[in-house]
Structure formats: C-alpha cells, structure tokens
C-alpha cells in the first residue's frame, strides 16, 4: 500500500511539473497580446487551466503523502474536468485558427495576407469595428512598424534587400501597402504611388494606405488578416505543447486512478486489529 501511495505522490508531482509549461504558454500568449497579437482575452483560459492543474496536483500530492482519501478523490474528480477543459481548449484553438494562410508573391520573400481567406468566430471578432479600433491602436502603440528599419554600412536598406526579407504577418499586413497596389518603395514604411499607378488597383486597401506613420495600413483588411495569421502562429505553437502535456496527463491520471483503486481494495481487504489478534492467537476450546 505504501508503494501505491508513493506512486500516486510521484504522479501528482509530475502533473504539478506539467502545469508549468501550460501556465508558461498562457503567460507567453499574454506577452504576445501586449506586444503584437493584441487580443488580451485569449490567454486566460490557458492560464486558469495551468493554475488549476498546479493547485489540484498539490492537493493530490498531500492526499497521497498523508493517505487522505478525501483529497485523493477530490484530485481525481477535479483533474478529470481539468483534462476535459484542456482537450476542449485544444479543439477550440485549432477550430478557430483552421482557415487562412499567407499568399506567396512573385519576387518577394515575404507573404501577403488577405482577409477573405479567413472566416469564423475569430475573424468576425477581430474584424468587427468595436474590436478592431482597440486592436489597431495596440498594433500601432507596439511600434512594430517603427522597428522595421535596417541599415547596412550606415546606408538604409534598399528595395531589393527589403523584398528579400521574411516579414512577420503584422509587418507585412500593417506596415506596408499590398504588393498588388503597385506602390514604389522609398523605405520600410514610406511608399509612393509612382505617378498614380498604385491607386488604380481594385483592392480597397490601396486607398487606405498612408505614409502618415500613425496611420500606415492600420485600417486595412490586410492588417486584420496579418493579426489573424499572427494569432494562428502563436496558438499553434502553444497547442503543440498542450497536446504533449495532455497525453502525459491522461496517462498519469489513469495510473493514479488505478493506484487509488488498489489502495482502496487493500484497505478493504486488510483485517481489523481484533481480527489480526484472533488470527495470531486463536481461542482455545476446553472440553
């Protein structure tokens, strides 16, 4: 029975350690929300799940060490719902980031992003007027476009060098006009129409572009698509870690449940103190 308790305690300690990467993933998403992705509510489910696993694991660890049946039952019950919540979050993360990807453009190393390629709950939320005003302000305040400038040997980056760069989705969608508009490169965030060529494209983002550094393409559909693509990248990275952690958690839960049942069975089968004394010293019958 002690061996089973030690095993349960070890598994609870393992689940406690596994809560750290989940909590870390939520904190990382929170930092991304502050600097680039700019959707601050998406990381909270992951942070809550990580903290829940951490607290429940400590309760299960204490229950195993002190042979507290109530704590062990509470651990198994709550951990079941936590694992179910983690599975639901992973499915949700893949479902809302299922559609949309960057589009390759000739003679450009970076990708272009089109809002029409995205759909569903997340796209509607990001593109809505009520949310986009806050998101675009966050992207602007993050100075992601202002940090794009590069110099080589004291000289500013040439158009050829810029076209060979691999820009982030937000840099590509928010900090420059779409390539199809035909704007002429001056520097990373200043583009000219080249005699009106850029204004003839059918893409409405061509008219939304501005060389004003506080405006740029923050009102463009391509910027919204860039934010969605950035969210997709962030969530997919975290989801890979969550899947690995979830598999280990399920295995640990199954083993802990089996060990807990074994403990209960041994407790039920263990004879009472009076029965042990009777077995050790049987009553003698005198005739």
SEVEXPA-467624 format. One record per residue (C-alpha): residue in three letters; y negated, x, z. Coordinates in steps of 0.05 Angstrom, whole numbers, plus 5000, padded with zeros to 4 digits. Example, Ala and Ser with C-alpha at 12.3 -4.5 7.8 and 13.67 -1.06 7.14 Angstrom:
ALA509052465156;SER502152735143;
% end
This chain:
UNK500050005000;UNK495250575015;UNK496650844945;UNK494550174915;UNK488150184957;UNK486650884934;UNK487750684862;UNK483150074868;UNK477850514902;UNK478451024846;UNK477750484793;UNK471650194827;UNK468550884829;UNK470050944755;UNK466650284739;UNK460650504780;UNK460151114736;UNK460850684674;UNK454950264696;UNK450550874688;UNK450750914611;UNK449750154606;UNK443650194652;UNK441350814615;UNK441950444548;UNK437549884575;UNK432450384601;UNK432550744533;UNK431250084498;UNK425549954547;UNK422450624529;UNK423250464455;UNK419849784467;UNK413950144498;UNK413250664443;UNK415850394376;UNK420349774374;UNK415249374415;UNK419848794435;UNK419948854510;UNK424548274529;UNK430848514492;UNK432849064540;UNK433048634604;UNK440048324593;UNK442949034588;UNK439249274650;UNK441648674690;UNK448848784667;UNK448549524686;UNK445649384755;UNK450748824766;UNK456649284750;UNK453749814796;UNK452949344855;UNK459648994845;UNK463249664838;UNK460449884905;UNK462849234936;UNK469749334907;UNK469950064929;UNK468149855001;UNK473349294998;UNK478749794977;UNK476850305029;UNK476649805087;UNK482149355060;UNK477248765058;UNK480648225018;UNK474247805011;UNK470448384979;UNK476248534932;UNK476647804910;UNK469147784900;UNK469448434859;UNK474848154813;UNK471347494804;UNK464347764791;UNK466948334748;UNK470447834703;UNK463847474689;UNK460248134681;UNK465248364628;UNK464547684594;UNK456947764594;UNK457548464565;UNK462148214510;UNK457147654495;UNK451348144492;UNK455048594443;UNK456748004398;UNK449547754403;UNK446748444387;UNK451048514324;UNK449647794303;UNK442047834305;UNK441948524271;UNK447148364219;UNK442648294158;UNK437548754127;UNK437149484109;UNK432649974075;UNK431949994000;UNK432150653962;UNK426350803915;UNK426351303857;UNK423351983873;UNK422551813946;UNK426752074004;UNK424551514050;UNK426750784045;UNK422550164032;UNK423449544075;UNK422948824051;UNK422348234100;UNK426147784051;UNK432548174066;UNK432347954139;UNK433747274167;UNK435946924230;UNK433446864301;UNK430647564309;UNK426947554242;UNK423746884259;UNK421647144327;UNK418647794300;UNK415247464240;UNK412246884280;UNK404646914287;UNK405046854363;UNK409447464370;UNK407147884312;UNK400047944338;UNK402748274401;UNK407848694364;UNK402948954312;UNK398049134367;UNK403549514403;UNK405449894339;UNK398050064328;UNK397050284400;UNK403350714398;UNK399551184349;UNK405951254308;UNK401851284244;UNK396751764272;UNK402252264288;UNK404852284216;UNK400152834193;UNK403153514178;UNK400154184156;UNK403454774123;UNK400055444129;UNK393755094150;UNK393854644089;UNK395053894092;UNK401553614066;UNK401853493991;UNK404152843958;UNK410553183935;UNK412053414006;UNK410652724034;UNK415252383983;UNK420852854005;UNK420252644078;UNK425052164113;UNK420451684148;UNK422451214204;UNK422650474185;UNK416050344222;UNK412650944189;UNK414950714120;UNK413249974131;UNK406950004172;UNK403450664157;UNK403250664081;UNK402950154025;UNK409349953989;UNK411150433932;UNK411249873881;UNK403849753892;UNK402250393855;UNK397350683905;UNK395551423898;UNK396951883956;UNK390952223989;UNK394152364057;UNK399452044101;UNK395151434118;UNK389851434063;UNK391651173994;UNK387250993935;UNK388250463882;UNK387750953824;UNK382950533784;UNK385649863808;UNK392949993790;UNK395349843860;UNK392049153862;UNK395948873803;UNK402748843836;UNK405748163855;UNK407448393925;UNK402248073973;UNK402648694017;UNK398749063962;UNK392648653980;UNK393848724055;UNK393649484055;UNK387349804082;UNK385250524092;UNK381950304157;UNK386150674209;UNK386150084256;UNK388949634201;UNK393150024151;UNK399149574136;UNK400049274206;UNK399248584176;UNK404348704120;UNK411148384114;UNK413749094103;UNK411349274173;UNK415148684202;UNK421348904163;UNK420349614189;UNK420249364261;UNK426648964248;UNK430049564218;UNK427949994277;UNK430749474325;UNK437249454286;UNK438050214292;UNK436550204367;UNK441249624382;UNK446949904340;UNK446550574377;UNK446850234445;UNK452249754422;UNK456950324404;UNK456450594475;UNK457249884503;UNK463649764464;UNK466850404490;UNK464650234561;UNK467149514554;UNK474149744532;UNK474650214592;UNK472049664639;UNK477349174614;UNK482849684624;UNK480249854694;UNK479749114711;UNK486948974690;UNK489549564731;UNK485249364791;UNK487748654787;UNK495048884783;UNK493949354843;UNK490548794883;UNK496448324870;UNK501248864890;UNK497348954955;UNK497748214970;UNK505148194955;UNK506448785002;UNK502248455056;UNK506247815049;UNK512848175049;UNK511148615108;UNK514548355171;UNK510448185232;UNK510348635293;UNK515248175332;UNK519948155273;UNK519948915268;UNK521548975342;UNK527148465336;UNK529948855277;UNK529449505315;UNK532349235380;UNK536948645365;UNK538348165422;UNK544948285456;UNK549247675469;UNK553747705531;UNK559947285535;
% end
